Amino acid sequence: MPGPLDGIRVLDLTTMVSGPVATMMLADQGAEVIKIESPAGDIMRQYGVIHRGMSASFLSCNRSKRSLCVDLKTDEGLAIVRKLAATADVLVQNFRPGAIERMGLGEDVVRALRPDIIFVSISGFGETGPYAHQRVYDGVIQALSGLCDIQTDNETGRPRMVRTIVPDKTTSVTAAQAITAALFARERTGKGQHVRLAMLDTMVAYLWPEASSPLTFLDNEQDPARQQAGPDLIFRTKDGYITAAVISNAEWAGVCRAFGREELIEDPRFKTAAARGQNRTERRTIMNEEIAKWPTAEILERLDRETVPAAPVLKRGEVIEDAQVIENGIVEVRDDPELGPVRQPRPAARFTETPAGIRSVAPRLGADNTTILEELGYDEAEVSRLAEARVVYRRKPEAS
């Protein structure tokens, strides 16, 4: 059965992660996504583990897509993409502000070709302001959004970055949702629109509910850092690490029974949620000391028996072997004729009537040049001439 976005064509002019992951989500949900790259290719093709000429990082951001490699600096190359834009429902780009206009593919040009297109611009900081001209990577947004402040080391006071690109991927999810919302609005009104999305905007909003909410009331502002003042929720056991969360009174009582420390249940420092919040450092210190007395499996069993949320801290290689991950079928393995067996997580959302799914691994650079050009009406001779003139280009697979 086709996916929920079957029949939607997306032109993907994005690179790196924030844009490509957003369009990959749309592709997994059935949209036809055509990734348009320069002869140099998306820089992500060069990063991560390279296997038989394919980057694992690029594959994991660009599966289920087709690839058109075209030189947009040539008149004929630009004409190809403009012709393709006239057939598209969505165009997504994440160049720095002003670049897409200089390329000759600004919104006014594209909308003249397809009046109801959804034109999407993803940027680091927005289109105006003191930072708008700057290049941006994930770490810059972590620093500016307050995420590094949240990760501040309690002992040294040094801010720290999260060791995964949270702003990039959060922007991806936000962009994918915004695109589907714009498509839904077009179904109702018949009108396309320009969707603008900045990574900085995304992360400030994303972090607000629990990390910055003490700033909500202007007449009663509090320091957000107080919420992160105590030890974190990773606890060392005799043979590993676990996490355990305690919010309700019942969960606190369950923790105390699991430790054999029932006297703490009525301790005034911890008896209510408010008291536990005020004394979080002392509470977590006690939890650290008590959990350290137990082997991982035994303390997890005791916590589970008391219905306390808890889990082992898994290494990434252990995640794919976890019983719940296997039960959910989160990670799939498919055989590719060129790459061999390839492991990828399936699309998270499950649809009963229009299932999403991984349709193919990421394409080689320019792998679909011929078929896309033929669909646009170019004959075999024209395709050959464009290839010889390097207007379109296809890179052959390289050995790993």
Secondary structure, DSSP 8 states (H G I E B T S, - for coil): ---TTTT-EEEE---TTHHHHHHHHHHHTT-EEEEEE-TT--GGGGSS-EETTEEHHHHHHHTT-EEEEB-TTSHHHHHHHHHHHTT-SEEEE---TTHHHHTT--HHHHHHH-TT-EEEEEESS-SSSTTTTS---HHHHHHHHTHHHHT--TTT------SS-HHHHHHHHHHHHHHHHHHHHHHHHS--EEEEEEHHHHHHHHHIIIIIGGGS-GGG---GGGGG-S--SEEE-SSSEEEE---SHHHHHHHHHHHT-GGGTT-TTTSSHHHHHHTHHHHHHHHHHHHTTS-HHHHHHHHHHTT--EEE---HHHHTT-HHHHHHT-EEEEEETTTEEEEEE--S---SSS-----S----TTTTHHHHHHHTT--HHHHHHHHHTTSB--------
